[in-house]
Amino acid sequence: MVDITNYFDFENNLEKEVKIIRKIAQEIWQHITSFVESHPYMNYFDLEDGHQIVIYTKDEISCKEKLEATGQLIKVESKHKNPRSKIFDKYFEYQLLVDSWKCVES
């Protein structure tokens, strides 16, 4: 298992089991989201380097402070965000399917 601290660690760890320790975001940015039947709860996670990712969990997170989330990194893809754009580039984000989580004391 790999400890992830910033967004640039994601590409090399795609589809691997990773651990991230951070706080649930207070400010939610715009993201691509996906429906994952096995992980119906969605939260936003702020990373140390200023990036934010979407995480999916099997049950609702109750942590008020830091959270240790362990799971598999996935890549969610979509077409360009602007529907009026004539460019049809794919857009993607890294996200986390959380298999287990626990609250961490600060």
Helices and strands as residue ranges (DSSP letters): E 2-3, G 7-9, G 11-13, E 17-23, E 41-46, E 52-57, E 66-79, E 90-104
